[in-house]
Amino acid sequence: MKILVLNCGSSSLKYQLINMENEEVIAKGNYERIGIDKSFVTHKVNGEKYVIENPAPTHKEALEFIIKQLTETDYAVISSLDEINAVGHRVVHGGEKFAKPVLVNDEVIEGIRECADLAPVHNPAAVMGIEACKNLMSDKPNVVVFDTGFHQTIPEERYLYPIPYHYYRSYKIRKYGFHGTSHSYVSKRVAEVMNKPLESLKTVVCHIGQGASICAVDGGKSVDTSMGLTPLGGIMMCARSGDLDPSIVTYLMKKENLSSDEMDKILNKESGLLGISGVSSDVRDVEAEATNGNEKAALSLKAYDLNIAQYIAKYGVSMGGIDTIVFTAGVGENQKNRRAGICKNLEFLGIKIDESKNEVRGEEAEISTPDSKIKVYVIPTNEELVIARETKSLISK
């Protein structure tokens, strides 16, 4: 069985073709600048990378070109679309409507659209990808897997906000959480690496990339997570503010005469590490400036590490303890200084990091010392594989 996994952004389309017999990635890539001048795709197969410029006014043209790379080029990996059994789609927000992966039909598409207010960049793009598949591969089953689905096990007292309850009834304003496929994969994988039953572990998963969220996984279930109604909440991120005093928003809007869209841009694209450092939203750039004596860059990194550590400690309360902490995603998998900085703030819990083990980048590894009271790991995430597994499971039924 071969499954095509799609992850659509507003102007991008990431994809993987996976052979589910051995869970091997046959080909993968990323189409960028869709609907913009100079669209191009980076296509990877058999260890080779091909970068091809090709106009793509919409996701439909991008998908058509991707299919051509898979079937008609010198590096084709399948003879025809007949070899693809199904398509799995990542959808960021399912609201309360979708707690589990579902087969696509008109009602599902409409439900995804209804959640677009909560994920205005991501959900409309996902719909475009789904409709492109329905047009180009009408005989293939399409399955959607929701980032919010894994967090549906969070108890009510943890997902409700302390605002008038009628806003929850009317608008479903509550904590939803995101990166669910990543938190699910990593929490399961670390149990396998530790050779312990998933049900016995209290795990804090730190998905730290440009967007970042922390999740308390107790016995394989999400019981608390940092992102909230939208992917803006929670920890300080590379360019997103994370949690802050809500009066800051109204205060700045009055002082600067800002519209809601302008305020939203500040919080999502001009805050976090970028906002404090004034340097960049890329951790590597900020670290380089801090090394060169930039005090604001150094300050931003201290704030970043401390904020993440505080959330980790907080989730010890949510679970009544912590057995293991896992770092994943771009920063978590690759930036040893941030892992060390975060864990330095947690030494009071008996956490000790082995400096030599912490040199790892993008590979599975335990980075804590043998006598560390809480084990710390790096586990590369694999959201596409989770989506493929869920797709296979659903269509097999």
Residue, then its C-alpha position, 0 to 999 in steps of 0.5 A: m500500500k502506497i499513501l501520498v501525504l500532503n501538508c498544504g500551506s497558504s503558498s506551499l505544499k509539502y508532500q511524501l509518498i510512503n510505502m506502508e509495507n515497510e514505512e519507507v519514504i519513496a519520495k518527498g518534497n516541498y512546492e513553494r511560492i504557489g500563487i506567487d512569481k517564481s514558484f518552485v519545487t524541491h523534490k527528493v528521491n533516492g538521496e538526490k535533490y531536484v530543484i525545479e522552477n515551474p509556475a503554479p497559480t494554485h495548489k491544483e497546478a502544483l499537485e499536477f506537477i508533483i504527480k508528474q515528478l512521481t510518474e513521468t520523469d527519469y527519476a519516477v518512482i511509480s508507473s501511474l496513479d493507480e499505485i497510490n491507494a489513498v491520500g492523507h491530509r494534515v489539517v491544523h484545526g478541527g475545533e470540537k467537531f473533529a476528534k479523530p481522523v475522518l474520510v473526506n466528504d462534502e460535510v467534512i470539507e464544510g466543517i474544515r471551512e467552519c473552523a477557518d476563523l480559528a486557523p485562517v492561514h492553515n485551514p483554507a489552504a488544506v481545503m485547497g489541497i483536498e479539492a485539488c486531490k478530488n479533482l485530479m484523483s477522484d477515485k482515491p480516498n482522502v483522509v484528514v488528520f487534525d493537529t487538534g485531535f490528539h488533545q481532545t483528551i484534555p480535561e474540561e477544567r484545563y481547556l476552559y478559559p476563565i472568561p464568561y462561560h457563554y463565550y464557550r457556548s457561543y463561539k467554542i472559545r477554549k484551549y485546543g492545542f496543536h502539533g498533535t501528530s508530532h506529540s503523538y508520534v514522539s511520546k509513543r516513540v520515546a516509550e519504544v526507545m526506553n523499552k517501557p509501556l506507553e501507559s506507564l510514562k509521564t512524558v513532556v514533549c517539547h515540539i520546538g520549531q518556529g512554532a512551538s508547543i509543550c505537551a503533557v502526555d500521561g499514559g499516551k494521552s494528552v492531558d495538557t498543552s501550551m498552545g490554546l485557541t490558536p497557535l499563538g498561545g503558550i511558550m515564547m516562540c521565534a516570532r510569536s509572543g506566546d502567553l502574555d497579559p491580555s491587557i497588553v493587547t488593548y493597551l497597545m491598540k489604544k496607544e498606537n491606534l492599531s487595528s486588530d489585524e495590525m495587532d495580530k501581525i505584531l504578536n504572530k510575526e514580530s514578537g518572541l525571540l525576534g521581538i526581544s533581540g531585534v535580530s532575527s526569528d532564527v535561533r542560529d542568528v540570535e545565538a551568533e549575535a549573543t556570542n558576539g556580545n549583543e546583550k539583547a540577543a543574549l537576553s532573549l535567549k535567557a527568556y526563551d529558555l526560562n519560559i520553556a523550562q517553566y512550562i515543563a515544570k508546570y506539566g509536572v503538576s498536571m501529571g503528578g510527576i515527570d518520567t521523561i522530557v523529549f525535545t523534537a522539531g527544528v530547534g529541539e532536534n538540532q540546537k544543543n545550546r537551547r536544550a542545555g539552556i532549558c535543562k539548566n533551569l530544571e536542575f532543581l528537579g534532578i535533571k543532568i545533561d551529558e554535554s557530549k551526548n547533547e552534541v547530537r543533531g537530528e538523531e534519536a539519543e538520550i542526552s541525560t546522564p545515567d544518574s539524572k532523575i528525569k531522562v531527557y531525549v532527542i527524538p526527531t518527529n515524523e508527522e507525515l508517518v503518523i498521517a500515513r498510519e492513520t490513513k491506512s488504518l481508516i481506509s483498511k476498515 
